[in-house]
Amino acid sequence: MEDIPLEIFGDGSQKRDFTYIDDIARGTVKAIKPLGYEVINLGNNHTDNLSTAIKLIEKYTGKKAKYKFNEFHKADMKDTCADISKAKRLINWQPQVNLKEGIKRTVIWTKKIGNG
């Protein structure tokens, strides 16, 4: 929204498990219950291309993004996705907000606080 080019490492086809902050906050609060020591993944359990996320940002901001493409970093991964089966089983948690809705809410919030 500030007309600063988005720095993209690779071609934007890499997939990520984008997760809305409210879902993470809910999961974190639920995980406070006494379970002993457990590692629990919180995530969307679904991947989307980075380019899909950027197109949604453009849609909800009404602005065409400027891009600065860089080489894909050799230590990065092409695809990441959280296994949330333990979160479902141990704390009865799963995400409620998909990528489209999460970006829409984020843009509305950003504009409301005066950064857009």
Phi and psi restraints in degrees (range 20) as a CNS / XPLOR table:
assign (resid 1 and name C) (resid 2 and name N)
       (resid 2 and name CA) (resid 2 and name C) 1.0 -99.2 20.0 2
assign (resid 2 and name N) (resid 2 and name CA)
       (resid 2 and name C) (resid 3 and name N) 1.0 11.8 20.0 2
assign (resid 2 and name C) (resid 3 and name N)
       (resid 3 and name CA) (resid 3 and name C) 1.0 61.0 20.0 2
assign (resid 3 and name N) (resid 3 and name CA)
       (resid 3 and name C) (resid 4 and name N) 1.0 26.5 20.0 2
assign (resid 3 and name C) (resid 4 and name N)
       (resid 4 and name CA) (resid 4 and name C) 1.0 -93.0 20.0 2
assign (resid 4 and name N) (resid 4 and name CA)
       (resid 4 and name C) (resid 5 and name N) 1.0 129.3 20.0 2
assign (resid 4 and name C) (resid 5 and name N)
       (resid 5 and name CA) (resid 5 and name C) 1.0 -58.8 20.0 2
assign (resid 5 and name N) (resid 5 and name CA)
       (resid 5 and name C) (resid 6 and name N) 1.0 139.6 20.0 2
assign (resid 5 and name C) (resid 6 and name N)
       (resid 6 and name CA) (resid 6 and name C) 1.0 -77.1 20.0 2
assign (resid 6 and name N) (resid 6 and name CA)
       (resid 6 and name C) (resid 7 and name N) 1.0 127.2 20.0 2
assign (resid 6 and name C) (resid 7 and name N)
       (resid 7 and name CA) (resid 7 and name C) 1.0 -88.3 20.0 2
assign (resid 7 and name N) (resid 7 and name CA)
       (resid 7 and name C) (resid 8 and name N) 1.0 116.1 20.0 2
assign (resid 7 and name C) (resid 8 and name N)
       (resid 8 and name CA) (resid 8 and name C) 1.0 -115.2 20.0 2
assign (resid 8 and name N) (resid 8 and name CA)
       (resid 8 and name C) (resid 9 and name N) 1.0 125.6 20.0 2
assign (resid 8 and name C) (resid 9 and name N)
       (resid 9 and name CA) (resid 9 and name C) 1.0 -98.6 20.0 2
assign (resid 9 and name N) (resid 9 and name CA)
       (resid 9 and name C) (resid 10 and name N) 1.0 106.7 20.0 2
assign (resid 9 and name C) (resid 10 and name N)
       (resid 10 and name CA) (resid 10 and name C) 1.0 105.2 20.0 2
assign (resid 10 and name N) (resid 10 and name CA)
       (resid 10 and name C) (resid 11 and name N) 1.0 -156.6 20.0 2
assign (resid 10 and name C) (resid 11 and name N)
       (resid 11 and name CA) (resid 11 and name C) 1.0 -104.8 20.0 2
assign (resid 11 and name N) (resid 11 and name CA)
       (resid 11 and name C) (resid 12 and name N) 1.0 3.3 20.0 2
assign (resid 11 and name C) (resid 12 and name N)
       (resid 12 and name CA) (resid 12 and name C) 1.0 90.5 20.0 2
assign (resid 12 and name N) (resid 12 and name CA)
       (resid 12 and name C) (resid 13 and name N) 1.0 -1.4 20.0 2
assign (resid 12 and name C) (resid 13 and name N)
       (resid 13 and name CA) (resid 13 and name C) 1.0 -83.9 20.0 2
assign (resid 13 and name N) (resid 13 and name CA)
       (resid 13 and name C) (resid 14 and name N) 1.0 -11.1 20.0 2
assign (resid 13 and name C) (resid 14 and name N)
       (resid 14 and name CA) (resid 14 and name C) 1.0 -61.5 20.0 2
assign (resid 14 and name N) (resid 14 and name CA)
       (resid 14 and name C) (resid 15 and name N) 1.0 147.4 20.0 2
assign (resid 14 and name C) (resid 15 and name N)
       (resid 15 and name CA) (resid 15 and name C) 1.0 -108.1 20.0 2
assign (resid 15 and name N) (resid 15 and name CA)
       (resid 15 and name C) (resid 16 and name N) 1.0 140.2 20.0 2
assign (resid 15 and name C) (resid 16 and name N)
       (resid 16 and name CA) (resid 16 and name C) 1.0 -133.6 20.0 2
assign (resid 16 and name N) (resid 16 and name CA)
       (resid 16 and name C) (resid 17 and name N) 1.0 156.2 20.0 2
assign (resid 16 and name C) (resid 17 and name N)
       (resid 17 and name CA) (resid 17 and name C) 1.0 -95.2 20.0 2
assign (resid 17 and name N) (resid 17 and name CA)
       (resid 17 and name C) (resid 18 and name N) 1.0 74.5 20.0 2
assign (resid 17 and name C) (resid 18 and name N)
       (resid 18 and name CA) (resid 18 and name C) 1.0 -66.4 20.0 2
assign (resid 18 and name N) (resid 18 and name CA)
       (resid 18 and name C) (resid 19 and name N) 1.0 130.3 20.0 2
assign (resid 18 and name C) (resid 19 and name N)
       (resid 19 and name CA) (resid 19 and name C) 1.0 -130.4 20.0 2
assign (resid 19 and name N) (resid 19 and name CA)
       (resid 19 and name C) (resid 20 and name N) 1.0 129.9 20.0 2
assign (resid 19 and name C) (resid 20 and name N)
       (resid 20 and name CA) (resid 20 and name C) 1.0 -71.2 20.0 2
assign (resid 20 and name N) (resid 20 and name CA)
       (resid 20 and name C) (resid 21 and name N) 1.0 141.1 20.0 2
assign (resid 20 and name C) (resid 21 and name N)
       (resid 21 and name CA) (resid 21 and name C) 1.0 -58.4 20.0 2
assign (resid 21 and name N) (resid 21 and name CA)
       (resid 21 and name C) (resid 22 and name N) 1.0 -37.3 20.0 2
assign (resid 21 and name C) (resid 22 and name N)
       (resid 22 and name CA) (resid 22 and name C) 1.0 -62.7 20.0 2
assign (resid 22 and name N) (resid 22 and name CA)
       (resid 22 and name C) (resid 23 and name N) 1.0 -36.4 20.0 2
assign (resid 22 and name C) (resid 23 and name N)
       (resid 23 and name CA) (resid 23 and name C) 1.0 -65.3 20.0 2
assign (resid 23 and name N) (resid 23 and name CA)
       (resid 23 and name C) (resid 24 and name N) 1.0 -42.3 20.0 2
assign (resid 23 and name C) (resid 24 and name N)
       (resid 24 and name CA) (resid 24 and name C) 1.0 -64.7 20.0 2
assign (resid 24 and name N) (resid 24 and name CA)
       (resid 24 and name C) (resid 25 and name N) 1.0 -42.8 20.0 2
assign (resid 24 and name C) (resid 25 and name N)
       (resid 25 and name CA) (resid 25 and name C) 1.0 -61.6 20.0 2
assign (resid 25 and name N) (resid 25 and name CA)
       (resid 25 and name C) (resid 26 and name N) 1.0 -44.4 20.0 2
assign (resid 25 and name C) (resid 26 and name N)
       (resid 26 and name CA) (resid 26 and name C) 1.0 -60.3 20.0 2
assign (resid 26 and name N) (resid 26 and name CA)
       (resid 26 and name C) (resid 27 and name N) 1.0 -44.0 20.0 2
assign (resid 26 and name C) (resid 27 and name N)
       (resid 27 and name CA) (resid 27 and name C) 1.0 -65.4 20.0 2
assign (resid 27 and name N) (resid 27 and name CA)
       (resid 27 and name C) (resid 28 and name N) 1.0 -38.4 20.0 2
assign (resid 27 and name C) (resid 28 and name N)
       (resid 28 and name CA) (resid 28 and name C) 1.0 -64.2 20.0 2
assign (resid 28 and name N) (resid 28 and name CA)
       (resid 28 and name C) (resid 29 and name N) 1.0 -44.6 20.0 2
assign (resid 28 and name C) (resid 29 and name N)
       (resid 29 and name CA) (resid 29 and name C) 1.0 -63.6 20.0 2
assign (resid 29 and name N) (resid 29 and name CA)
       (resid 29 and name C) (resid 30 and name N) 1.0 -43.4 20.0 2
assign (resid 29 and name C) (resid 30 and name N)
       (resid 30 and name CA) (resid 30 and name C) 1.0 -63.1 20.0 2
assign (resid 30 and name N) (resid 30 and name CA)
       (resid 30 and name C) (resid 31 and name N) 1.0 -32.8 20.0 2
assign (resid 30 and name C) (resid 31 and name N)
       (resid 31 and name CA) (resid 31 and name C) 1.0 -75.0 20.0 2
assign (resid 31 and name N) (resid 31 and name CA)
       (resid 31 and name C) (resid 32 and name N) 1.0 -7.2 20.0 2
assign (resid 31 and name C) (resid 32 and name N)
       (resid 32 and name CA) (resid 32 and name C) 1.0 -69.3 20.0 2
assign (resid 32 and name N) (resid 32 and name CA)
       (resid 32 and name C) (resid 33 and name N) 1.0 -23.6 20.0 2
assign (resid 32 and name C) (resid 33 and name N)
       (resid 33 and name CA) (resid 33 and name C) 1.0 -59.0 20.0 2
assign (resid 33 and name N) (resid 33 and name CA)
       (resid 33 and name C) (resid 34 and name N) 1.0 145.3 20.0 2
assign (resid 33 and name C) (resid 34 and name N)
       (resid 34 and name CA) (resid 34 and name C) 1.0 -64.2 20.0 2
assign (resid 34 and name N) (resid 34 and name CA)
       (resid 34 and name C) (resid 35 and name N) 1.0 116.9 20.0 2
assign (resid 34 and name C) (resid 35 and name N)
       (resid 35 and name CA) (resid 35 and name C) 1.0 -125.6 20.0 2
assign (resid 35 and name N) (resid 35 and name CA)
       (resid 35 and name C) (resid 36 and name N) 1.0 -4.4 20.0 2
assign (resid 35 and name C) (resid 36 and name N)
       (resid 36 and name CA) (resid 36 and name C) 1.0 83.1 20.0 2
assign (resid 36 and name N) (resid 36 and name CA)
       (resid 36 and name C) (resid 37 and name N) 1.0 -161.4 20.0 2
assign (resid 36 and name C) (resid 37 and name N)
       (resid 37 and name CA) (resid 37 and name C) 1.0 -90.4 20.0 2
assign (resid 37 and name N) (resid 37 and name CA)
       (resid 37 and name C) (resid 38 and name N) 1.0 118.9 20.0 2
assign (resid 37 and name C) (resid 38 and name N)
       (resid 38 and name CA) (resid 38 and name C) 1.0 -141.3 20.0 2
assign (resid 38 and name N) (resid 38 and name CA)
       (resid 38 and name C) (resid 39 and name N) 1.0 141.2 20.0 2
assign (resid 38 and name C) (resid 39 and name N)
       (resid 39 and name CA) (resid 39 and name C) 1.0 -98.1 20.0 2
assign (resid 39 and name N) (resid 39 and name CA)
       (resid 39 and name C) (resid 40 and name N) 1.0 121.9 20.0 2
assign (resid 39 and name C) (resid 40 and name N)
       (resid 40 and name CA) (resid 40 and name C) 1.0 -125.2 20.0 2
assign (resid 40 and name N) (resid 40 and name CA)
       (resid 40 and name C) (resid 41 and name N) 1.0 124.8 20.0 2
assign (resid 40 and name C) (resid 41 and name N)
       (resid 41 and name CA) (resid 41 and name C) 1.0 -83.5 20.0 2
assign (resid 41 and name N) (resid 41 and name CA)
       (resid 41 and name C) (resid 42 and name N) 1.0 132.5 20.0 2
assign (resid 41 and name C) (resid 42 and name N)
       (resid 42 and name CA) (resid 42 and name C) 1.0 -114.1 20.0 2
assign (resid 42 and name N) (resid 42 and name CA)
       (resid 42 and name C) (resid 43 and name N) 1.0 129.6 20.0 2
assign (resid 42 and name C) (resid 43 and name N)
       (resid 43 and name CA) (resid 43 and name C) 1.0 -170.0 20.0 2
assign (resid 43 and name N) (resid 43 and name CA)
       (resid 43 and name C) (resid 44 and name N) 1.0 -178.1 20.0 2
assign (resid 43 and name C) (resid 44 and name N)
       (resid 44 and name CA) (resid 44 and name C) 1.0 -83.4 20.0 2
assign (resid 44 and name N) (resid 44 and name CA)
       (resid 44 and name C) (resid 45 and name N) 1.0 -17.3 20.0 2
assign (resid 44 and name C) (resid 45 and name N)
       (resid 45 and name CA) (resid 45 and name C) 1.0 61.9 20.0 2
assign (resid 45 and name N) (resid 45 and name CA)
       (resid 45 and name C) (resid 46 and name N) 1.0 26.7 20.0 2
assign (resid 45 and name C) (resid 46 and name N)
       (resid 46 and name CA) (resid 46 and name C) 1.0 -155.5 20.0 2
assign (resid 46 and name N) (resid 46 and name CA)
       (resid 46 and name C) (resid 47 and name N) 1.0 138.9 20.0 2
assign (resid 46 and name C) (resid 47 and name N)
       (resid 47 and name CA) (resid 47 and name C) 1.0 -105.0 20.0 2
assign (resid 47 and name N) (resid 47 and name CA)
       (resid 47 and name C) (resid 48 and name N) 1.0 149.6 20.0 2
assign (resid 47 and name C) (resid 48 and name N)
       (resid 48 and name CA) (resid 48 and name C) 1.0 -134.7 20.0 2
assign (resid 48 and name N) (resid 48 and name CA)
       (resid 48 and name C) (resid 49 and name N) 1.0 149.1 20.0 2
assign (resid 48 and name C) (resid 49 and name N)
       (resid 49 and name CA) (resid 49 and name C) 1.0 -67.1 20.0 2
assign (resid 49 and name N) (resid 49 and name CA)
       (resid 49 and name C) (resid 50 and name N) 1.0 146.5 20.0 2
assign (resid 49 and name C) (resid 50 and name N)
       (resid 50 and name CA) (resid 50 and name C) 1.0 -57.5 20.0 2
assign (resid 50 and name N) (resid 50 and name CA)
       (resid 50 and name C) (resid 51 and name N) 1.0 -39.2 20.0 2
assign (resid 50 and name C) (resid 51 and name N)
       (resid 51 and name CA) (resid 51 and name C) 1.0 -63.0 20.0 2
assign (resid 51 and name N) (resid 51 and name CA)
       (resid 51 and name C) (resid 52 and name N) 1.0 -32.6 20.0 2
assign (resid 51 and name C) (resid 52 and name N)
       (resid 52 and name CA) (resid 52 and name C) 1.0 -65.1 20.0 2
assign (resid 52 and name N) (resid 52 and name CA)
       (resid 52 and name C) (resid 53 and name N) 1.0 -43.8 20.0 2
assign (resid 52 and name C) (resid 53 and name N)
       (resid 53 and name CA) (resid 53 and name C) 1.0 -61.5 20.0 2
assign (resid 53 and name N) (resid 53 and name CA)
       (resid 53 and name C) (resid 54 and name N) 1.0 -42.3 20.0 2
assign (resid 53 and name C) (resid 54 and name N)
       (resid 54 and name CA) (resid 54 and name C) 1.0 -64.5 20.0 2
assign (resid 54 and name N) (resid 54 and name CA)
       (resid 54 and name C) (resid 55 and name N) 1.0 -41.9 20.0 2
assign (resid 54 and name C) (resid 55 and name N)
       (resid 55 and name CA) (resid 55 and name C) 1.0 -62.2 20.0 2
assign (resid 55 and name N) (resid 55 and name CA)
       (resid 55 and name C) (resid 56 and name N) 1.0 -37.7 20.0 2
assign (resid 55 and name C) (resid 56 and name N)
       (resid 56 and name CA) (resid 56 and name C) 1.0 -67.9 20.0 2
assign (resid 56 and name N) (resid 56 and name CA)
       (resid 56 and name C) (resid 57 and name N) 1.0 -38.9 20.0 2
assign (resid 56 and name C) (resid 57 and name N)
       (resid 57 and name CA) (resid 57 and name C) 1.0 -61.4 20.0 2
assign (resid 57 and name N) (resid 57 and name CA)
       (resid 57 and name C) (resid 58 and name N) 1.0 -43.8 20.0 2
assign (resid 57 and name C) (resid 58 and name N)
       (resid 58 and name CA) (resid 58 and name C) 1.0 -60.7 20.0 2
assign (resid 58 and name N) (resid 58 and name CA)
       (resid 58 and name C) (resid 59 and name N) 1.0 -43.2 20.0 2
assign (resid 58 and name C) (resid 59 and name N)
       (resid 59 and name CA) (resid 59 and name C) 1.0 -60.2 20.0 2
assign (resid 59 and name N) (resid 59 and name CA)
       (resid 59 and name C) (resid 60 and name N) 1.0 -48.4 20.0 2
assign (resid 59 and name C) (resid 60 and name N)
       (resid 60 and name CA) (resid 60 and name C) 1.0 -82.0 20.0 2
assign (resid 60 and name N) (resid 60 and name CA)
       (resid 60 and name C) (resid 61 and name N) 1.0 -21.1 20.0 2
assign (resid 60 and name C) (resid 61 and name N)
       (resid 61 and name CA) (resid 61 and name C) 1.0 -89.2 20.0 2
assign (resid 61 and name N) (resid 61 and name CA)
       (resid 61 and name C) (resid 62 and name N) 1.0 -21.0 20.0 2
assign (resid 61 and name C) (resid 62 and name N)
       (resid 62 and name CA) (resid 62 and name C) 1.0 74.8 20.0 2
assign (resid 62 and name N) (resid 62 and name CA)
       (resid 62 and name C) (resid 63 and name N) 1.0 17.7 20.0 2
assign (resid 62 and name C) (resid 63 and name N)
       (resid 63 and name CA) (resid 63 and name C) 1.0 -125.3 20.0 2
assign (resid 63 and name N) (resid 63 and name CA)
       (resid 63 and name C) (resid 64 and name N) 1.0 140.0 20.0 2
assign (resid 63 and name C) (resid 64 and name N)
       (resid 64 and name CA) (resid 64 and name C) 1.0 -80.6 20.0 2
assign (resid 64 and name N) (resid 64 and name CA)
       (resid 64 and name C) (resid 65 and name N) 1.0 128.1 20.0 2
assign (resid 64 and name C) (resid 65 and name N)
       (resid 65 and name CA) (resid 65 and name C) 1.0 -73.6 20.0 2
assign (resid 65 and name N) (resid 65 and name CA)
       (resid 65 and name C) (resid 66 and name N) 1.0 148.1 20.0 2
assign (resid 65 and name C) (resid 66 and name N)
       (resid 66 and name CA) (resid 66 and name C) 1.0 -97.2 20.0 2
assign (resid 66 and name N) (resid 66 and name CA)
       (resid 66 and name C) (resid 67 and name N) 1.0 142.8 20.0 2
assign (resid 66 and name C) (resid 67 and name N)
       (resid 67 and name CA) (resid 67 and name C) 1.0 -119.1 20.0 2
assign (resid 67 and name N) (resid 67 and name CA)
       (resid 67 and name C) (resid 68 and name N) 1.0 145.5 20.0 2
assign (resid 67 and name C) (resid 68 and name N)
       (resid 68 and name CA) (resid 68 and name C) 1.0 -127.6 20.0 2
assign (resid 68 and name N) (resid 68 and name CA)
       (resid 68 and name C) (resid 69 and name N) 1.0 106.1 20.0 2
assign (resid 68 and name C) (resid 69 and name N)
       (resid 69 and name CA) (resid 69 and name C) 1.0 -87.5 20.0 2
assign (resid 69 and name N) (resid 69 and name CA)
       (resid 69 and name C) (resid 70 and name N) 1.0 136.0 20.0 2
assign (resid 69 and name C) (resid 70 and name N)
       (resid 70 and name CA) (resid 70 and name C) 1.0 -123.9 20.0 2
assign (resid 70 and name N) (resid 70 and name CA)
       (resid 70 and name C) (resid 71 and name N) 1.0 165.7 20.0 2
assign (resid 70 and name C) (resid 71 and name N)
       (resid 71 and name CA) (resid 71 and name C) 1.0 -62.5 20.0 2
assign (resid 71 and name N) (resid 71 and name CA)
       (resid 71 and name C) (resid 72 and name N) 1.0 144.6 20.0 2
assign (resid 71 and name C) (resid 72 and name N)
       (resid 72 and name CA) (resid 72 and name C) 1.0 -63.8 20.0 2
assign (resid 72 and name N) (resid 72 and name CA)
       (resid 72 and name C) (resid 73 and name N) 1.0 129.0 20.0 2
assign (resid 72 and name C) (resid 73 and name N)
       (resid 73 and name CA) (resid 73 and name C) 1.0 -70.1 20.0 2
assign (resid 73 and name N) (resid 73 and name CA)
       (resid 73 and name C) (resid 74 and name N) 1.0 133.9 20.0 2
assign (resid 73 and name C) (resid 74 and name N)
       (resid 74 and name CA) (resid 74 and name C) 1.0 -64.8 20.0 2
assign (resid 74 and name N) (resid 74 and name CA)
       (resid 74 and name C) (resid 75 and name N) 1.0 -20.6 20.0 2
assign (resid 74 and name C) (resid 75 and name N)
       (resid 75 and name CA) (resid 75 and name C) 1.0 -91.9 20.0 2
assign (resid 75 and name N) (resid 75 and name CA)
       (resid 75 and name C) (resid 76 and name N) 1.0 -3.4 20.0 2
assign (resid 75 and name C) (resid 76 and name N)
       (resid 76 and name CA) (resid 76 and name C) 1.0 -84.5 20.0 2
assign (resid 76 and name N) (resid 76 and name CA)
       (resid 76 and name C) (resid 77 and name N) 1.0 166.9 20.0 2
assign (resid 76 and name C) (resid 77 and name N)
       (resid 77 and name CA) (resid 77 and name C) 1.0 -113.1 20.0 2
assign (resid 77 and name N) (resid 77 and name CA)
       (resid 77 and name C) (resid 78 and name N) 1.0 148.7 20.0 2
assign (resid 77 and name C) (resid 78 and name N)
       (resid 78 and name CA) (resid 78 and name C) 1.0 -76.0 20.0 2
assign (resid 78 and name N) (resid 78 and name CA)
       (resid 78 and name C) (resid 79 and name N) 1.0 -24.6 20.0 2
assign (resid 78 and name C) (resid 79 and name N)
       (resid 79 and name CA) (resid 79 and name C) 1.0 -150.5 20.0 2
assign (resid 79 and name N) (resid 79 and name CA)
       (resid 79 and name C) (resid 80 and name N) 1.0 128.4 20.0 2
assign (resid 79 and name C) (resid 80 and name N)
       (resid 80 and name CA) (resid 80 and name C) 1.0 -133.8 20.0 2
assign (resid 80 and name N) (resid 80 and name CA)
       (resid 80 and name C) (resid 81 and name N) 1.0 142.3 20.0 2
assign (resid 80 and name C) (resid 81 and name N)
       (resid 81 and name CA) (resid 81 and name C) 1.0 -154.5 20.0 2
assign (resid 81 and name N) (resid 81 and name CA)
       (resid 81 and name C) (resid 82 and name N) 1.0 132.3 20.0 2
assign (resid 81 and name C) (resid 82 and name N)
       (resid 82 and name CA) (resid 82 and name C) 1.0 -80.5 20.0 2
assign (resid 82 and name N) (resid 82 and name CA)
       (resid 82 and name C) (resid 83 and name N) 1.0 138.6 20.0 2
assign (resid 82 and name C) (resid 83 and name N)
       (resid 83 and name CA) (resid 83 and name C) 1.0 -90.7 20.0 2
assign (resid 83 and name N) (resid 83 and name CA)
       (resid 83 and name C) (resid 84 and name N) 1.0 109.3 20.0 2
assign (resid 83 and name C) (resid 84 and name N)
       (resid 84 and name CA) (resid 84 and name C) 1.0 -100.9 20.0 2
assign (resid 84 and name N) (resid 84 and name CA)
       (resid 84 and name C) (resid 85 and name N) 1.0 16.2 20.0 2
assign (resid 84 and name C) (resid 85 and name N)
       (resid 85 and name CA) (resid 85 and name C) 1.0 -59.9 20.0 2
assign (resid 85 and name N) (resid 85 and name CA)
       (resid 85 and name C) (resid 86 and name N) 1.0 -38.7 20.0 2
assign (resid 85 and name C) (resid 86 and name N)
       (resid 86 and name CA) (resid 86 and name C) 1.0 -67.4 20.0 2
assign (resid 86 and name N) (resid 86 and name CA)
       (resid 86 and name C) (resid 87 and name N) 1.0 -37.6 20.0 2
assign (resid 86 and name C) (resid 87 and name N)
       (resid 87 and name CA) (resid 87 and name C) 1.0 -63.4 20.0 2
assign (resid 87 and name N) (resid 87 and name CA)
       (resid 87 and name C) (resid 88 and name N) 1.0 -41.1 20.0 2
assign (resid 87 and name C) (resid 88 and name N)
       (resid 88 and name CA) (resid 88 and name C) 1.0 -63.7 20.0 2
assign (resid 88 and name N) (resid 88 and name CA)
       (resid 88 and name C) (resid 89 and name N) 1.0 -45.5 20.0 2
assign (resid 88 and name C) (resid 89 and name N)
       (resid 89 and name CA) (resid 89 and name C) 1.0 -73.0 20.0 2
assign (resid 89 and name N) (resid 89 and name CA)
       (resid 89 and name C) (resid 90 and name N) 1.0 -45.8 20.0 2
assign (resid 89 and name C) (resid 90 and name N)
       (resid 90 and name CA) (resid 90 and name C) 1.0 -87.6 20.0 2
assign (resid 90 and name N) (resid 90 and name CA)
       (resid 90 and name C) (resid 91 and name N) 1.0 -34.0 20.0 2
assign (resid 90 and name C) (resid 91 and name N)
       (resid 91 and name CA) (resid 91 and name C) 1.0 -125.8 20.0 2
assign (resid 91 and name N) (resid 91 and name CA)
       (resid 91 and name C) (resid 92 and name N) 1.0 10.8 20.0 2
assign (resid 91 and name C) (resid 92 and name N)
       (resid 92 and name CA) (resid 92 and name C) 1.0 52.8 20.0 2
assign (resid 92 and name N) (resid 92 and name CA)
       (resid 92 and name C) (resid 93 and name N) 1.0 49.7 20.0 2
assign (resid 92 and name C) (resid 93 and name N)
       (resid 93 and name CA) (resid 93 and name C) 1.0 -120.3 20.0 2
assign (resid 93 and name N) (resid 93 and name CA)
       (resid 93 and name C) (resid 94 and name N) 1.0 142.3 20.0 2
assign (resid 93 and name C) (resid 94 and name N)
       (resid 94 and name CA) (resid 94 and name C) 1.0 -155.2 20.0 2
assign (resid 94 and name N) (resid 94 and name CA)
       (resid 94 and name C) (resid 95 and name N) 1.0 155.2 20.0 2
assign (resid 94 and name C) (resid 95 and name N)
       (resid 95 and name CA) (resid 95 and name C) 1.0 -66.3 20.0 2
assign (resid 95 and name N) (resid 95 and name CA)
       (resid 95 and name C) (resid 96 and name N) 1.0 151.2 20.0 2
assign (resid 95 and name C) (resid 96 and name N)
       (resid 96 and name CA) (resid 96 and name C) 1.0 -118.0 20.0 2
assign (resid 96 and name N) (resid 96 and name CA)
       (resid 96 and name C) (resid 97 and name N) 1.0 -14.5 20.0 2
assign (resid 96 and name C) (resid 97 and name N)
       (resid 97 and name CA) (resid 97 and name C) 1.0 -115.9 20.0 2
assign (resid 97 and name N) (resid 97 and name CA)
       (resid 97 and name C) (resid 98 and name N) 1.0 120.5 20.0 2
assign (resid 97 and name C) (resid 98 and name N)
       (resid 98 and name CA) (resid 98 and name C) 1.0 -81.2 20.0 2
assign (resid 98 and name N) (resid 98 and name CA)
       (resid 98 and name C) (resid 99 and name N) 1.0 173.8 20.0 2
assign (resid 98 and name C) (resid 99 and name N)
       (resid 99 and name CA) (resid 99 and name C) 1.0 -57.9 20.0 2
assign (resid 99 and name N) (resid 99 and name CA)
       (resid 99 and name C) (resid 100 and name N) 1.0 -47.7 20.0 2
assign (resid 99 and name C) (resid 100 and name N)
       (resid 100 and name CA) (resid 100 and name C) 1.0 -58.7 20.0 2
assign (resid 100 and name N) (resid 100 and name CA)
       (resid 100 and name C) (resid 101 and name N) 1.0 -49.4 20.0 2
assign (resid 100 and name C) (resid 101 and name N)
       (resid 101 and name CA) (resid 101 and name C) 1.0 -67.7 20.0 2
assign (resid 101 and name N) (resid 101 and name CA)
       (resid 101 and name C) (resid 102 and name N) 1.0 -38.0 20.0 2
assign (resid 101 and name C) (resid 102 and name N)
       (resid 102 and name CA) (resid 102 and name C) 1.0 -63.7 20.0 2
assign (resid 102 and name N) (resid 102 and name CA)
       (resid 102 and name C) (resid 103 and name N) 1.0 -42.2 20.0 2
assign (resid 102 and name C) (resid 103 and name N)
       (resid 103 and name CA) (resid 103 and name C) 1.0 -68.9 20.0 2
assign (resid 103 and name N) (resid 103 and name CA)
       (resid 103 and name C) (resid 104 and name N) 1.0 -40.6 20.0 2
assign (resid 103 and name C) (resid 104 and name N)
       (resid 104 and name CA) (resid 104 and name C) 1.0 -58.0 20.0 2
assign (resid 104 and name N) (resid 104 and name CA)
       (resid 104 and name C) (resid 105 and name N) 1.0 -48.8 20.0 2
assign (resid 104 and name C) (resid 105 and name N)
       (resid 105 and name CA) (resid 105 and name C) 1.0 -62.6 20.0 2
assign (resid 105 and name N) (resid 105 and name CA)
       (resid 105 and name C) (resid 106 and name N) 1.0 -40.2 20.0 2
assign (resid 105 and name C) (resid 106 and name N)
       (resid 106 and name CA) (resid 106 and name C) 1.0 -65.1 20.0 2
assign (resid 106 and name N) (resid 106 and name CA)
       (resid 106 and name C) (resid 107 and name N) 1.0 -42.0 20.0 2
assign (resid 106 and name C) (resid 107 and name N)
       (resid 107 and name CA) (resid 107 and name C) 1.0 -65.1 20.0 2
assign (resid 107 and name N) (resid 107 and name CA)
       (resid 107 and name C) (resid 108 and name N) 1.0 -44.5 20.0 2
assign (resid 107 and name C) (resid 108 and name N)
       (resid 108 and name CA) (resid 108 and name C) 1.0 -59.0 20.0 2
assign (resid 108 and name N) (resid 108 and name CA)
       (resid 108 and name C) (resid 109 and name N) 1.0 -46.4 20.0 2
assign (resid 108 and name C) (resid 109 and name N)
       (resid 109 and name CA) (resid 109 and name C) 1.0 -63.3 20.0 2
assign (resid 109 and name N) (resid 109 and name CA)
       (resid 109 and name C) (resid 110 and name N) 1.0 -43.5 20.0 2
assign (resid 109 and name C) (resid 110 and name N)
       (resid 110 and name CA) (resid 110 and name C) 1.0 -62.6 20.0 2
assign (resid 110 and name N) (resid 110 and name CA)
       (resid 110 and name C) (resid 111 and name N) 1.0 -43.3 20.0 2
assign (resid 110 and name C) (resid 111 and name N)
       (resid 111 and name CA) (resid 111 and name C) 1.0 -65.6 20.0 2
assign (resid 111 and name N) (resid 111 and name CA)
       (resid 111 and name C) (resid 112 and name N) 1.0 -37.4 20.0 2
assign (resid 111 and name C) (resid 112 and name N)
       (resid 112 and name CA) (resid 112 and name C) 1.0 -63.8 20.0 2
assign (resid 112 and name N) (resid 112 and name CA)
       (resid 112 and name C) (resid 113 and name N) 1.0 -38.6 20.0 2
assign (resid 112 and name C) (resid 113 and name N)
       (resid 113 and name CA) (resid 113 and name C) 1.0 -84.7 20.0 2
assign (resid 113 and name N) (resid 113 and name CA)
       (resid 113 and name C) (resid 114 and name N) 1.0 0.7 20.0 2
assign (resid 113 and name C) (resid 114 and name N)
       (resid 114 and name CA) (resid 114 and name C) 1.0 95.1 20.0 2
assign (resid 114 and name N) (resid 114 and name CA)
       (resid 114 and name C) (resid 115 and name N) 1.0 15.7 20.0 2
assign (resid 114 and name C) (resid 115 and name N)
       (resid 115 and name CA) (resid 115 and name C) 1.0 -101.1 20.0 2
assign (resid 115 and name N) (resid 115 and name CA)
       (resid 115 and name C) (resid 116 and name N) 1.0 18.1 20.0 2
